[in-house]
Amino acid sequence: MTEYWRFSLSRQSLLKERLIVELDHGPRREALAMVECLARYVGMFKVGKHSFLQSGPELIRDIRKRGGEVFLDLKFHTPRFAARAAVEATRLGVKMFDLHAGHCVEMMERTRQEVNRVCHHDGLRRPYIVAIAMLAGMNGYSDQCSAHCGSPPDQIASLARLAADASMDGVVTSPCQVSRVRAACGRRVMILTSATASDDGWCDHPERVGPAAAVRSGADYLMLGKPVWNASDPLRMVREVLREMDRGVRSAQRSSLALFSERPALN
């Protein structure tokens, strides 16, 4: 099982490890400028399909050269090739990557085993492996899931439990489903979700949740994109988000949270 360590989250210098900035909102040059600006203040940068298709693996190397960590968001999903793709992502040095949960526990388990194998063999850092637990990302899996799991919220909880049973490190889900996923999985997995820049004026829509509310509902990592890119001062925006996250921790009386270790246990 993945090992946890615990610490106080009262300092923003520790909360920053929970913040992920998306890079798909600008061209390569601007993305790397964003990394140079924020690498010391956020935990990871998310590289999605747009950025990866535009710049390829070299973008990941360039981010790491600038001191940033990478969450590779390519949502591997083909059972035959997911494990091979995951191994290549591991060799690139990403800190985290994702794949579709679907109902293919075998794919998740095989991916984890292959990543562990190459890490043992080559002495590499083992990245976090997270599964997508969102109906919008299920594509052909949704009909199959509906037949077994009932309503959409039940389907999401079921996907999250499958990921936990397959020893995934975490799941990605929508903001309005964080508390349901946490209730379904307990502390067996970390939860990633998106958040807007502020709680104020956004909570009238279930998919628009501010940092404080997301943390209160049980999220471990928050992903931000447009609010940072649209800000006249991205660093100031990041600091505002960190203050909101800290407010969420304090209001929930969660003086400490389980955070996965810098090097996930090989299992």
C-alpha positions as CSV (number, residue, x, y, z in Angstrom):
1,M,0.0,0.0,0.0
2,T,1.1,3.6,-0.5
3,E,2.8,5.1,2.5
4,Y,1.6,8.4,4.1
5,W,3.4,10.9,6.1
6,R,1.7,13.7,8.1
7,F,2.5,17.3,8.8
8,S,0.8,20.6,9.7
9,L,-0.7,22.4,6.8
10,S,-0.8,25.8,8.5
11,R,2.0,27.2,6.3
12,Q,1.5,28.1,2.7
13,S,5.0,26.8,1.9
14,L,3.6,23.3,2.5
15,L,0.2,24.0,0.9
16,K,1.9,24.9,-2.3
17,E,2.7,21.2,-2.9
18,R,-1.1,20.7,-3.3
19,L,-1.5,23.2,-6.1
20,I,-1.2,22.2,-9.8
21,V,-1.2,24.9,-12.6
22,E,-2.4,23.8,-16.1
23,L,-0.2,24.8,-19.0
24,D,-2.6,24.1,-21.9
25,H,-3.8,27.7,-22.0
26,G,-0.9,29.1,-23.9
27,P,1.9,28.4,-26.4
28,R,5.1,26.7,-25.5
29,R,7.0,30.0,-24.9
30,E,4.4,31.4,-22.6
31,A,4.1,28.0,-20.8
32,L,7.8,27.9,-20.0
33,A,7.6,31.5,-18.9
34,M,4.8,30.6,-16.5
35,V,7.0,27.7,-15.2
36,E,9.9,30.1,-14.6
37,C,7.6,32.4,-12.7
38,L,5.8,29.9,-10.5
39,A,8.1,26.8,-10.1
40,R,9.0,27.8,-6.6
41,Y,5.4,28.4,-5.6
42,V,3.4,25.5,-6.9
43,G,3.7,21.7,-6.6
44,M,3.2,20.7,-10.3
45,F,2.4,21.8,-13.8
46,K,-0.2,19.9,-15.8
47,V,0.8,19.1,-19.3
48,G,-2.3,18.0,-21.3
49,K,-2.8,16.7,-24.8
50,H,-2.7,20.2,-26.4
51,S,0.7,21.1,-25.0
52,F,2.1,17.6,-25.5
53,L,1.0,17.4,-29.1
54,Q,2.4,20.9,-29.7
55,S,5.8,20.4,-28.0
56,G,6.3,16.7,-27.3
57,P,8.4,15.1,-24.6
58,E,10.9,17.9,-24.8
59,L,8.4,20.2,-23.0
60,I,8.5,17.9,-20.0
61,R,12.3,18.0,-20.0
62,D,12.3,21.8,-20.3
63,I,9.9,22.1,-17.4
64,R,12.1,20.0,-15.2
65,K,15.2,21.9,-16.2
66,R,13.4,25.0,-14.8
67,G,12.7,23.4,-11.5
68,G,9.1,22.3,-12.1
69,E,7.4,19.0,-11.6
70,V,5.0,17.6,-14.2
71,F,1.6,16.0,-14.0
72,L,1.2,14.4,-17.5
73,D,-2.5,14.5,-18.3
74,L,-2.8,12.2,-21.3
75,K,-5.5,9.9,-19.9
76,F,-4.0,6.6,-21.1
77,H,-6.9,4.2,-21.7
78,T,-6.1,1.5,-24.2
79,P,-5.5,-1.7,-22.3
80,R,-2.9,-2.9,-24.8
81,F,-0.7,0.2,-24.7
82,A,-1.4,2.0,-21.4
83,A,1.3,0.2,-19.5
84,R,3.9,0.9,-22.2
85,A,2.9,4.6,-22.3
86,A,3.1,4.7,-18.5
87,V,6.7,3.3,-18.6
88,E,7.8,6.0,-21.1
89,A,6.2,8.7,-18.9
90,T,8.1,7.3,-15.9
91,R,11.4,7.5,-17.9
92,L,10.6,11.1,-18.7
93,G,10.6,11.9,-15.0
94,V,7.0,13.0,-14.6
95,K,5.8,13.2,-11.0
96,M,2.2,12.1,-11.8
97,F,0.3,10.8,-14.8
98,D,-3.3,9.7,-15.3
99,L,-5.3,6.9,-17.0
100,H,-9.0,6.1,-17.4
101,A,-10.5,3.9,-14.7
102,G,-13.3,2.6,-16.8
103,H,-14.0,-0.9,-15.5
104,C,-10.6,-2.3,-16.5
105,V,-9.0,-3.2,-13.2
106,E,-6.6,-5.4,-15.1
107,M,-5.3,-2.4,-17.0
108,M,-4.7,-0.3,-13.9
109,E,-3.0,-3.2,-12.1
110,R,-0.8,-4.0,-15.1
111,T,0.2,-0.4,-15.4
112,R,1.1,-0.1,-11.8
113,Q,3.1,-3.4,-12.0
114,E,5.0,-2.3,-15.1
115,V,5.9,1.1,-13.6
116,N,7.1,-0.5,-10.4
117,R,9.2,-3.0,-12.5
118,V,11.0,-0.3,-14.5
119,C,11.5,1.8,-11.3
120,H,13.1,-1.2,-9.6
121,H,15.2,-2.1,-12.6
122,D,16.4,1.4,-13.6
123,G,16.4,3.1,-10.2
124,L,13.8,5.7,-11.2
125,R,11.5,7.7,-9.0
126,R,8.0,6.1,-9.0
127,P,5.4,8.6,-10.2
128,Y,1.9,8.9,-8.7
129,I,-0.7,7.0,-10.9
130,V,-4.1,8.5,-10.8
131,A,-7.3,7.3,-12.4
132,I,-10.1,9.4,-14.0
133,A,-13.3,9.1,-12.0
134,M,-15.5,11.4,-14.0
135,L,-18.5,10.5,-16.3
136,A,-17.5,13.1,-18.8
137,G,-14.3,11.2,-19.5
138,M,-15.7,7.7,-19.6
139,N,-16.7,7.6,-23.3
140,G,-17.6,4.0,-24.1
141,Y,-17.5,2.9,-20.5
142,S,-20.6,4.8,-19.4
143,D,-23.2,2.4,-20.7
144,Q,-21.4,-0.6,-19.2
145,C,-21.0,1.2,-15.9
146,S,-24.7,2.2,-15.9
147,A,-25.7,-1.4,-16.1
148,H,-23.8,-2.2,-12.9
149,C,-23.6,0.9,-10.8
150,G,-26.9,2.7,-11.0
151,S,-27.1,6.5,-11.1
152,P,-24.3,8.7,-12.3
153,P,-23.1,9.7,-8.8
154,D,-23.0,6.0,-7.9
155,Q,-21.0,5.3,-11.0
156,I,-18.4,7.8,-10.0
157,A,-18.1,6.4,-6.6
158,S,-17.8,2.9,-8.1
159,L,-15.0,4.1,-10.4
160,A,-13.2,5.6,-7.5
161,R,-13.5,2.4,-5.5
162,L,-12.2,0.3,-8.4
163,A,-9.2,2.6,-8.7
164,A,-8.5,2.2,-5.0
165,D,-8.9,-1.5,-5.2
166,A,-6.3,-1.5,-8.0
167,S,-3.9,0.4,-5.7
168,M,-4.0,3.6,-7.7
169,D,-2.5,6.5,-5.8
170,G,-5.4,8.8,-6.5
171,V,-8.4,9.7,-8.6
172,V,-9.4,12.8,-10.5
173,T,-13.0,13.8,-10.1
174,S,-15.3,16.9,-10.5
175,P,-15.5,19.4,-7.7
176,C,-19.1,18.4,-6.9
177,Q,-18.2,14.8,-6.4
178,V,-15.2,15.2,-4.1
179,S,-17.1,14.5,-0.9
180,R,-18.8,11.5,-2.4
181,V,-15.5,10.0,-3.6
182,R,-13.9,10.7,-0.2
183,A,-16.8,8.9,1.6
184,A,-16.5,6.0,-0.8
185,C,-12.7,5.5,-0.6
186,G,-11.7,7.0,2.8
187,R,-8.0,7.8,2.8
188,R,-7.1,5.0,0.5
189,V,-6.6,7.4,-2.4
190,M,-5.7,11.1,-2.8
191,I,-8.3,13.2,-4.7
192,L,-7.5,15.8,-7.4
193,T,-10.1,18.2,-8.6
194,S,-10.3,21.6,-10.3
195,A,-11.1,24.8,-8.6
196,T,-11.7,28.4,-9.5
197,A,-9.6,31.3,-8.1
198,S,-12.0,32.3,-5.3
199,D,-15.0,31.0,-3.4
200,D,-16.8,34.4,-3.8
201,G,-19.5,34.5,-6.4
202,W,-18.8,31.1,-7.9
203,C,-20.6,28.6,-5.8
204,D,-24.0,28.9,-7.5
205,H,-22.8,26.3,-10.1
206,P,-21.9,22.8,-8.9
207,E,-18.8,22.6,-11.2
208,R,-17.5,25.9,-9.9
209,V,-15.9,25.5,-6.5
210,G,-13.3,27.7,-4.9
211,P,-10.2,26.5,-3.2
212,A,-11.5,26.7,0.4
213,A,-14.6,24.7,-0.4
214,A,-12.7,22.1,-2.4
215,V,-10.3,21.5,0.5
216,R,-13.2,21.4,3.0
217,S,-14.9,18.7,0.9
218,G,-11.9,16.5,1.0
219,A,-9.7,17.4,-2.0
220,D,-5.9,16.8,-1.7
221,Y,-4.7,18.5,-4.8
222,L,-6.3,21.5,-6.7
223,M,-5.8,22.2,-10.4
224,L,-6.0,25.8,-11.7
225,G,-5.8,27.0,-15.3
226,K,-7.5,30.1,-16.7
227,P,-7.6,32.0,-13.4
228,V,-3.8,32.0,-13.3
229,W,-3.4,32.6,-17.0
230,N,-5.9,35.4,-17.1
231,A,-4.4,37.2,-14.0
232,S,-2.3,40.3,-14.6
233,D,0.0,39.0,-11.8
234,P,0.0,35.1,-11.8
235,L,2.1,34.9,-8.7
236,R,-0.3,37.1,-6.7
237,M,-3.1,34.9,-7.9
238,V,-1.3,31.8,-6.7
239,R,-0.7,33.4,-3.3
240,E,-4.4,34.2,-3.1
241,V,-5.4,30.6,-3.9
242,L,-3.0,29.3,-1.2
243,R,-4.6,31.6,1.3
244,E,-8.0,30.3,0.3
245,M,-6.7,26.7,0.7
246,D,-5.4,27.5,4.1
247,R,-8.8,29.0,5.1
248,G,-10.4,25.7,3.9
249,V,-8.1,23.7,6.1
250,R,-8.7,25.8,9.1
251,S,-12.5,26.1,8.7
252,A,-12.7,22.3,8.4
253,Q,-10.5,21.9,11.5
254,R,-8.1,19.7,9.6
255,S,-4.9,20.7,11.2
256,S,-3.1,18.0,9.4
257,L,-3.8,15.9,6.2
258,A,-2.3,12.7,4.9
259,L,0.0,13.5,2.0
260,F,1.6,10.9,-0.1
261,S,5.4,10.7,0.3
262,E,7.8,12.3,-2.2
263,R,8.6,8.8,-3.5
264,P,5.6,6.5,-3.6
265,A,6.2,3.0,-2.2
266,L,6.8,0.4,-4.8
267,N,4.2,-2.3,-4.4
